[in-house]
Amino acid sequence: MKIFLDPGHNYSGSDTGAGGFGLREEIVTFEVANKLRELLQSAGHEVRMSRNYVTDNVGNGTIASSLNERVSMSNSWRADLFVSIHCNAFNGAARGTETLVYSKGSDAAEIAQRVQTAIVNNLGTADRGVKARSELAVLKNTMSPALLVELAFIDNEDDAWFLKTRQEDFAKAIFEGITGERAGGIAELTDIHDIAWEYAYRGIVEDLEGFENEMRQNPNGRLYWLARKTLQFIRERNF
């Protein structure tokens, strides 16, 4: 399959993305897309990207030219699938993953649902569903099935943590949604704070600070080991 990956926005100029908690959308989207490219190529797919380096800019400096050039590159190559990767933002008041398509009931919508499900199940982000957005240029003007993945909200503290620490897992989940194959395993969390945070995020632990402090009292003890292994079991089986 010929898959065109579009890391959303440009490194500089008028089409830079959103930001929050020390993150820049245009950098996060590139890192996830680049990891996804490696996974897809390893599985035998042909892949091209609108930005081949994180510092690349697409177009002649305007937002319209940036969007048009991305579509043109994909159409000229006659891609079988177009995947644009973005981070959402809404004044810190929203969180979760959503995947956008031109219309429901299409081939793109079927792939989008698989991608959406894989991200939500594998990472535990809030499920905002698959939505039709016929006005978006990269969905409206591409000749191939096209989807736009809003990974998470970059201006929400909880979601920003996912965008900062789980970029490889986002790439693996999108790979799984596109191909139907698992990309290796889910990376095991070993940092005590990250483990405690995910238990709290999943609603398993209410006292995040107390749970974290208890593990730190004996970082080589049974509680840390059990918490780490149990969480890995949960994540690998999409509980």
Order of alpha helices (4+ residues) and beta strands (2+ residues): beta-beta-beta-alpha-beta-alpha-beta-beta-alpha-beta-alpha-beta-alpha-alpha-alpha-alpha-alpha
